[in-house]
Amino acid sequence: MRAFNLITEPWIICIDHRGNQKKVSLEDLFSGAHTFMGLGSEEAIVDGGLYRLLLAILARVFGPKNYYAWEELLIAEKFDLRAILAYLETFHDRFYLFDDQRPFYQCGDERVKPKTPLKMMPHLASGNNVTLFDHNTEREGISLTCDQGARYVVALQYYGLGGLSGIPEKFTAAPSCRGISFFVMGKNLFETLVLNMIHYTGDDDRPIPSDGTGEDMPSWEMDDPFQKRDEPYGLLDYLTWQNRRVLLIPTVGEESITINNITEAPGLRMSSDFLDGVRNRDPYQYYYRGSKNEPFVLRFQLEREVWRNSATILRHKDELAPPENIRWLQELARAGIKIGSHTCNLEALGMVSDKAKVFFYKRDSYPLPLEYIEKEDLVISLEKEINIAEEIGISLHYAVEKIATYLPNYEQKENGGNKKEKGQIQEHLNAVNNYWSKLEPGFVDLITHLPRDVVSSELAWQETVRAAAREALEHALRLAGTSAGGLKAGVHARAILEKNIREKLPLLYKEVTNEHPK
């Protein structure tokens, strides 16, 4: 059976200029990329996988091999469709979702039994991955349309989690699943894709070094994409890495094809050194140094907003940061290549998971004026202001810790209450989380207006920080009550916070005293 070719059949969800969803084929997407606002899948990991797939195709067709080849792509304002279609037509037979020989991004394994497609969809309930508001069950299963099956196959290869597989080999984590993927979002899908294309010649030293054999190519070009190896041949192999041997099993009806069962087994196993960024790093993710100087990929955290890392992600001079797509834009700017004239967005895609359990998918976005790509001093100023907010957040934590110390038994002062009880009180007061949530609108104003007026933007930000910290503390004190312990705790907590506000917010200190801060 051969059916549903992804080059011509609609399966990718895009957003048109009116904000409506539209399903398109690969051919439609590349021909109309300049007319679409962007990708529009409901699940962040689907779009995260699709961006990598699309960028692999574009890297194979266009490179770009140098700064000026990239500039020509952007200036054209739409893709050279003839070049893309000529390439896709060469491998037309490898893009069938259903094919007895080479179904797209799939491979069977006779050792595993068929199971529900729920296994491809960690946001729905199956096995130990039970979600609160989903009422699907493995016994009842789920039926997917062809376009849904195609999207989830792509997502699974990029975001499959490690764990037991039912056969001796275990599932390993897919390359993209551990960290946050960052994509620069332009005024339309065409611009977004070009802004995230990175230098590629086939024998690059970065971001995924070629092994020098000339074997680097997308998985659909390979005779055997599952040929044993623990490191990719290069960037294209990495971007299309086959982490799973998954096979969609079609049910052919009179008018349509549905997918009621799949098989799934472990695919390629990537070296842990490679996955953890010890030798090489994902080109769309950000890494930071641990306590032992080892690299760690930035992940979504339940109680930490991504924008707090925005300045470090945009650093111009850092061994690990920024991600390669942002680093490439910085290089282009230094070479005098105009990369745009408007404010883009930086979109963060990924999920929060623990071992084989997914808690939720996450998609964050905030403004990215291109001046931060072009001017290092702006990034330094942004980082300084975010660090000020971090310092005030620490002060607020200590202030609330003082409240918790006095509430259980204020006569004992510093020794009042046990550690567990104090921790529970701090969690109940929730002041630090309230503080950071209040700052997000102010951050959007800061990053947007800082390139136009540094001093006014910094002053407005520090006023926002001061107000947010005071409001969060006062809310916590209201929750603490008006007992003798609560009142005494308030005196000490306010003193801690106000002392640090005077020390850490230099522009406000100067404004109040008419003196330069020491």
Sequence and secondary structure as in RCSB ss.txt:
>XXXX:A:sequence
MRAFNLITEPWIICIDHRGNQKKVSLEDLFSGAHTFMGLGSEEAIVDGGLYRLLLAILARVFGPKNYYAWEELLI
AEKFDLRAILAYLETFHDRFYLFDDQRPFYQCGDERVKPKTPLKMMPHLASGNNVTLFDHNTEREGISLTCDQGA
RYVVALQYYGLGGLSGIPEKFTAAPSCRGISFFVMGKNLFETLVLNMIHYTGDDDRPIPSDGTGEDMPSWEMDDP
FQKRDEPYGLLDYLTWQNRRVLLIPTVGEESITINNITEAPGLRMSSDFLDGVRNRDPYQYYYRGSKNEPFVLRF
QLEREVWRNSATILRHKDELAPPENIRWLQELARAGIKIGSHTCNLEALGMVSDKAKVFFYKRDSYPLPLEYIEK
EDLVISLEKEINIAEEIGISLHYAVEKIATYLPNYEQKENGGNKKEKGQIQEHLNAVNNYWSKLEPGFVDLITHL
PRDVVSSELAWQETVRAAAREALEHALRLAGTSAGGLKAGVHARAILEKNIREKLPLLYKEVTNEHPK
>XXXX:A:secstr
 EEEETTTS  EEEEETTS EEEE HHHHHHHGGGEEEE  SSHHHHHHHHHHHHHHHHHHH   SHHHHHHHHH
HSS  HHHHHHHHHHTGGGGEEEESS  TT    TTS  B GGGG TTS BTTB  SS    TTT   EEHHHHH
HHHHHHHHH   B  SSSS B   TTSSS EEEEE SSHHHHHHHT     SS SSSS   SSS    GGGSS T
T S SS SSHHHHHT   EEEEEEEEE SS EEEEEEEEEE     HHHHTTSS   TTB EEE TTS EEE   
BTTB GGGGHHHHT SS SS S HHHHHHHHHHHTT    SSEEEEEEEEEEEETTEEEEEEEEEEEEETHHHH 
HHHHHHHHHHHHHHHHHHHHHHHHHHHHHHHTT GGGGGG S HHHHHHHHHHH HHHHHHHHHHHHHHHHHHHT
TT HHHHHHHHHHHHHHHHHHHHHHHHHHH SSHHHHHHHHHHHHHHHHHHHHH HHHHHHHHSS   
